[in-house]
Amino acid sequence: MNESRWRVSVTSVLMCLMTTAVAGPASAGQGAASAGSAARPQVVLELFTSQGCSSCPQADALLARLKDRPGLIALSLPVTYWDYLGWKDTLASPRHTARQKAYAAVRGERDVFTPQLVVNGTASVLGNDTAAVEKAVAAARSNGEDAPLPVTVSMTIEHGRVTVRTRPSGTPDAAPGADVPVSAVPSGPTLASVPTRTRSLSAPAPSAEAASGGATETGLAGASTSGVHAPAATDAAAKADAGRGEVWLLAVSTKIAVPIGRGENSGHTVTYTNVVRRWHRLGAWTGTGQSWTVPLADIRGEATDAVVALVQRGDAETPGEIVGGALVPLN
């Protein structure tokens, strides 16, 4: 794509959470579903994608292949900034656009791009570059194939409610009766206006250097095509790694096929994997054993068939490392 064609200035994006509940809670007689220590992940992938991006379908297909790997949670976060091209993304959320820009601010970057894959909240790679993605996943598992994320997250779904428990690895669960009921979805903070450039990128053809294990990079700051880009040493990055954090509950649609009628992908049907539909902030991560209980009616919406819990350093405006996670199907 021509850079000047897609250069836009993105104004304030509300980091708000969706509050409308569409579907009712599970019946009281429903059996419990849970995710325990056997499901503890090592890697959380966030793919920023768009139906209006011609470079994205390859990344969407790659994420679909990755989602079933043990120890990996793969999420799609469709963004809104390509909607003006003639096709409004049917899955995109301003919340995802704001999150991508917050990641860029933490890394000290002026650019956001699609398809972008963020690994464990820190590393950034081009989402349609298979070699770069595989390298980033391997780097996230550098502590060993059996080393999970440092915070244990478990979820239980029973009697129309989902209970999320978090604790540092190697410590006991929160004591019975310590659950914090969450009855309302709080408003998220706003993201200050940040002038940015948006781009759609394609993975380069493999070079002799790449084939031999060398790293190649594009000229776009932060978009490593066969390497792994870590956060820059910025004030925002220091704030994101200051030890505090947040716990989030996400409503997810595990598979959605979308026929695209206009724009660069016109005439194609693209299948999206683990699309985040809602964000629900449970509370602050304090580094101790904690527990929250939420009615499914507060989080479940149209086509939602799974929930994901994430523990992440920083906050919505300065997202840092993802230190814990779990995914549980609802159906």
N, C-alpha and C positions, 0 to 999 in steps of 0.2 A: 504494500500500500504506500501511497505518497504521504510522507509525514505531514506536510503542510496542509494536506486535505483534511486530516483528522485532528488537527490541533484544536483543542477546545479549552476553555477555562471553566473549571468546575466550581460552582458556588457552594454555599453551605449545604451539607447533606445531613438531615436529621438522623441521628443514631437511635431510632425509635424501635420499639418492639411491637409486633403485631398483637392485638388484643382480642380479635374476634374469634370466638370458638364456633366451629361449624358442626362438628360431629359430637355426639354425646359420649359419656364415659362408657367404659366396658362394663358389662353386666356384673353384678355382685357375685354371680356364680362362676365367673371366668377363672380358670386356673392361673396360677402365678407364672409369670415369665421373669427370668432373671439373668443377669450377667455377672459371673463371679471371677475368681482369679484366673480360671482357664481361658477367659476371653480378654485378658489384659493386653492392651496393644503396646507396640513399640514405636509406631509411626502413625501420625495423623496428617493426611493430605487434604489441602483445600485448593480446588481448581476454580479459578476465576475465569468464567467463560461467557459466551454470548451467542444467541441465535443469529445475530447480525454480523458475526465474525467468520470470514471464510477460512481462517487458519484454525478454528476451534474444533470442528468435528473430529479431526484426528486425535486431538487431546481428549475429547469426550470418550472416544472409543478406547483409548489407552487407559483412562480411569476405570472404565467398565471391566477391563481385563485385570486391573490391579485390585479391585475391591474384594475379591475372594481370597486374597493371600492371607495366611495366618499372621496375626499380630499387626494388622493394618486397618485403619479406618479411612475410607476415601469419601470425600464430600464434594459436591458441586455447588458453587456459589455464583449463579448467573448475575451479571452486572447490567446497569441501565444505560451506559454512556454511548452505546451504538444504536440506540432506539431511533435516533433522528434520521438514520439512513433509509428509512422507508418500511422497516419491519419492527414492530414493538415486541420485544422479547416477552413471551407469555409467562416466564418463570422468574424474571429478573426482579430484584428488590433493591431499593435505595440503600437498605441496610448493608447489602453485600458490597455495593460501590463504596460506601463510607468505610467499610472494614478494609478493603483493598488499599484505599488511600491512606488509612491509618498505618497499615503495614509499611507503605512507601515512606511515610514521614519518619517512622522509627528507624528505617534504614538510611535516612538522609537522602532519598531519591526524589527527583522531580517528575519522574515518569511512572505511569501505570500502563499495563499492556495486557492484551489477551492473545493467546491463553497463557495465564500465569499459574504456576503451581507453587504453593507455599507449604513447606515441610516442617511440621512440629512448631509452626508459628515463627520460624526464624529463617531458614534457608529458602531461597527463591530460584526457580528454574523455569525455562520455557516448557510449557505443558505439553507441547506436541513433539518434543525431542526425546525419543525413547531412551537414548543413551544417557542424556542429562538426568532424566527422571530416575533411571535405575541407579545412577551414581549417587543421587541425593538420598534415595531410600537406603542404599548401602551405608552411606555416611551416617544416617540417623541410627543405624543399627551397629555402629562402630564399637559399642560396649559388649557386643556379642549377640548371637541369634536368640538367646534365651533371656536377655536383660530387658524387662518391660520399662515403661515410663515410671518415674519415681513416685507418683501418687497413685494409689490403688482406688479405682472407682468401681462401685457395684450398683446395680439397679435392680429393683424388684417391682413388678407390675401386678397388682392384685386389688380386687374389689373397686375397680374404676380409679385407682390411684397409682402413681409412680413414685417410688421412694428412691432417692439418690443418696448414696453414702460415699464419703471421701475420707481418706486417711493416708498419711505418709506410709510408704512401704515398710513392713516390718513392725507396725504398731497395731494395737487392737482397733476394732470397729468402734464407732460411737456407741455409747451405752444405750440400751433399750429405753425408750421414752424421751430420748434427746432430739427427736425429729423436730424440725422447724417447719410448721405448715406454711405454705406459700399460697395465698388466696387471691393475689392480684398481680398482674404483670406490670412492673415498674417501668417508667419511661427512662430510656437511655439518655446519656449525655449527647450534646450536639457536637459535631465535628466542625472546627473552625474552617473558614474558607481558605482553601489552599490552591493556588494556581498550579495546574498540572498539565502534562501532555499525555494524551492517550494514543496507544498504538496497537495495531494488530500484527503479530509476528508469525512467520513461518520458520520451521526448523530448517537449518541449512543442510545441503547435501553432505554426506559423510566425506571428510577429507582424509588424505593419507595420514595427517597428524592425528586426527580423531581416531582413525582405525588402529593406530599404534598405541593409543592410550593417552595422547596429548590432549590438552584442553584448548578449545577455540571459543572465542567470545564475539558477540556482536558489539556494535558501537553503543548500544543502549545501556545506560547505567543500570546495573542490577539485573540485567537479563542475560544470564550465562547460558550458553547453548549446550555446553557439554561439561561444565563445571558447576559447582555449588556456590551460590552467592550468600554470604553471611551478613548480618546487620553491620552497618557502619558504626563507628564510635561517636554517636550523637547524644545530645541531652535527652532526646526522646527515647533512645535505646537504653540509656542508663535508667530512666524512669520506668521503662517496661520491665527491667530486670532488678527492681528494687526490693523484691521479696514479697510484695503483696500480690494479690491476684483475685480472680473472679471465677465463679462456677456457673456454667450455662447449661440449660436444657434445650435441645434443638428438636423440632419436629421435622421429620425427613420423609420424602417420597423415594422409595428405593429404585424405581424405574419408571420413566415417563418418556414416551415416544411423541415427538412434536413434528407435525407436517409444517414446513415453513413455506409461506405463500409468496413472499417478496424478499427483496434484498439479495445479498451475496450468496446465500444458501437457498435461494428460491427453487422450489421443485424437489427439495430433498426432505427426507424425514430423519431427524436426528434423535437418538435415544440418550437420555440423560440419567446419570447414576447418583443415587443418594443425594437428591436435591434438597437443600435446606429450605424449608417453607416458613418456619417461625423460629424466633429467638426468645428465650425466656431466662432472664437472669435470676438465678436462685439466691445468690448472695456472695459475700466475700470469702475468699479462701484465706484462712488464718494459719495454715500449717498444722492444724490439729484435726482429730477426728470430728467430722461433722455429718449432719444428715438433714435432708429436706424431703417433704412429701407434697406432691402437687396433684390435684384432680386432673385426670386425662382430658376432661372437657376444656381445661384452661390452655392446653397445648396442642391438642389434636385438631386437625383441620382437613380440608378436602384432599383426598388421595394420600394422607399421611399413614404410613404403615410401619414406621420405626421411630425410635427416639435415640438421640445421642447425648451423652453428658460429657462436657469438657471442663477441665481445670486449666486455666491459663494465667500466667503472670501478667502484671500490668492491669489495664482496664480497656474499655471500648475505644478510647482515643489513643492509647499507647499500648497496643497488644504485644505481648512478649511470648516467651516460650510456652508451648502447650506441654504440661507436665503430667496430665492424666486424661483418660477418656474411656468410654464404653459405648457400645451400640447394642440395642435390644429391639427385635422385631415386635410389632404389636399384633400381627395377625398370624 
